[in-house]
Amino acid sequence: MQPPRPSPRPPPRRPPSPQPPAPRLPHRRRRRRRSAAPAPPRGASRSPSPQASRRRLLLLGVQSNPKPKPPRPRPWF
């Protein structure tokens, strides 16, 4: 039976760099913009029927297809 082989030596660690590590900048937390519309209630179905959504829009007084805005005149200079 062969004697157990010595485990391979780990590679030599490189010497520390002369430059100290850069100081960490304080992490600015990204503020999530709150959307204007509140989140739908959890119980609401993911895709309500088109009739129900139209009824809700009519109750809110929202036109189903509002009048499109005319294109803005392009400056000619």
VMD Tcl script that draws the C-alpha trace (Angstrom):
set ca {
  {0.00 0.00 0.00}
  {1.31 3.46 -0.89}
  {1.90 6.08 1.79}
  {-0.70 8.89 1.76}
  {0.37 11.64 -0.60}
  {0.97 15.05 0.96}
  {-1.82 17.49 0.14}
  {-0.84 20.13 -2.43}
  {0.34 23.29 -0.75}
  {-1.91 26.34 -1.13}
  {-0.50 29.05 -3.44}
  {1.51 31.71 -1.61}
  {-0.59 34.72 -0.65}
  {0.42 37.87 -2.44}
  {1.85 40.61 -0.25}
  {-0.63 43.30 0.81}
  {-0.80 46.24 -1.58}
  {1.02 49.34 -0.33}
  {-2.09 51.45 -0.99}
  {-4.66 51.21 1.82}
  {-8.18 50.26 0.76}
  {-10.35 53.21 -0.26}
  {-12.77 54.34 2.45}
  {-16.30 53.13 1.82}
  {-18.69 55.88 0.85}
  {-21.88 55.94 2.91}
  {-24.50 54.04 0.95}
  {-27.29 56.34 -0.14}
  {-30.53 54.45 0.15}
  {-32.55 54.65 -3.03}
  {-35.91 56.17 -2.22}
  {-38.67 54.36 -4.08}
  {-41.11 56.86 -5.51}
  {-44.58 56.07 -4.28}
  {-46.84 55.58 -7.25}
  {-49.88 57.84 -7.40}
  {-52.28 54.91 -7.59}
  {-52.51 52.79 -4.45}
  {-51.79 49.09 -4.78}
  {-54.86 47.00 -5.59}
  {-56.29 45.06 -2.65}
  {-54.78 41.60 -2.22}
  {-58.07 39.81 -2.79}
  {-58.62 41.45 -6.18}
  {-58.16 39.13 -9.12}
  {-55.09 39.76 -11.23}
  {-57.07 40.38 -14.44}
  {-60.58 41.67 -13.84}
  {-63.10 41.22 -16.62}
  {-63.15 44.06 -19.18}
  {-66.78 44.80 -18.31}
  {-65.96 45.22 -14.63}
  {-62.98 47.44 -15.34}
  {-65.06 49.59 -17.71}
  {-67.78 49.88 -15.08}
  {-65.20 50.95 -12.51}
  {-63.78 53.53 -14.90}
  {-67.27 54.88 -15.61}
  {-67.90 55.15 -11.87}
  {-64.67 57.08 -11.50}
  {-65.68 59.35 -14.36}
  {-62.75 58.35 -16.55}
  {-63.31 58.30 -20.28}
  {-62.52 54.94 -21.83}
  {-60.58 56.65 -24.62}
  {-59.83 60.27 -23.77}
  {-59.42 62.75 -26.62}
  {-55.85 62.48 -27.91}
  {-53.77 65.62 -27.51}
  {-52.86 67.33 -30.79}
  {-49.15 67.11 -31.62}
  {-47.18 70.10 -30.41}
  {-46.11 72.46 -33.20}
  {-42.45 72.05 -33.93}
  {-40.31 75.17 -33.63}
  {-39.24 76.13 -37.13}
  {-36.10 78.03 -36.14}
}
mol new
graphics top color blue
foreach p $ca { graphics top sphere $p radius 0.5 }
foreach p [lrange $ca 0 end-1] q [lrange $ca 1 end] { graphics top cylinder $p $q radius 0.2 }
display resetview
